[in-house]
């Protein structure tokens, strides 16, 4: 299933590991299938901001520090009480699994991209998914999963084309620098008539936290810097899936609202989830006065009557199919035999059986 020289097999832990951060330029060319690998992966594990290239050769802005995200997820996975931070991933994973069950078929081979502890797989059965591969950028999140695990960056999937019947992803794609390129790679590794089902944070996620920090920082420091990562708008997601080659698209949004005692608990839980900001232009520290002001603004603007504060997560769900000749196709333009203008000419049906 894996592309040639990009992998090493570790039978003692029943996993396959792709060491993307240490690959040579030649191997990276095989992974990206076009020879236009991003320069930051050739620079080693410690690198600065750069403007990389997508697999199609077009420039894409490098927004997120992927090495920082890897360290955040490894730190989260090493916590003794890490399970108490899984509530959001468990909920979203169950909703992705529900969408898998809605498809009346069995998938012989499936892939979970950026799956971490595989919060989707724990809701699936062998009757639906016979064999599962799991990938993540964080090696520590993969050690607890009794399945075929692949240590790989979601931006460089080391799999052959036309391999999987089903690809899933839950709360991972919103940290991708080149989302169009990642969707194209997912499309490539799917078999014809294969389906991609994913979920990612987007829209107005954490708008309460973002607004409170911006207002407090502007008041206390005369300006603000981004403390919450940018998210994809739901209006853009359908276009991105279509450009990647998917058809029969479905995109919908769920709003998940979690209540916390205060702003500190919101930020601590995000850190425990491994969901802290990793944008290159982030500020790593907040002044104490600014944080206290943000906490007061948060409670004043968004607080509940019981003293708690809400944190809103907009979860974007997407379904896309890889084209196949057996799939239903829309009628060609101009092939209709009747227009809407003719509806007024149709006489109303009458019934002779009225009492």
Buried (B, 14 or more C-beta within 10 A) or exposed (E): BBBEEBBEEEEEEEBBBBBBBEBEEEBBBBBBBBEBBBBBBEEEEEBEEEEBBBBBEEEBEBBBBBBBBBBBBBBBBEEEEBEEBBEBBBBBBBBBBEBBEEBEEEBEBBBBBBBBBBBBBEBBEEEBBEBBBBBBBBBBBBEEBEBBBBBBBBBBBBBEEEBBBBBBBBBBBBBBBBBBBBBBBBBBBBBEBBBBBBBBBBBBBBBBBBBBBBBBBEBBBEEBEBBBBBBBEBEBBBEBBEEBBBBBBEBEEEEBEBEBEBBEBBBBBBBBBBBBBBBBEBBEEBEEEBBBBBBBBBBEEBBEEEEBBBBBBBBBBBBBBBBEEEEEEEEEEEEEEEEEEEEEEEEEEEEEEEE
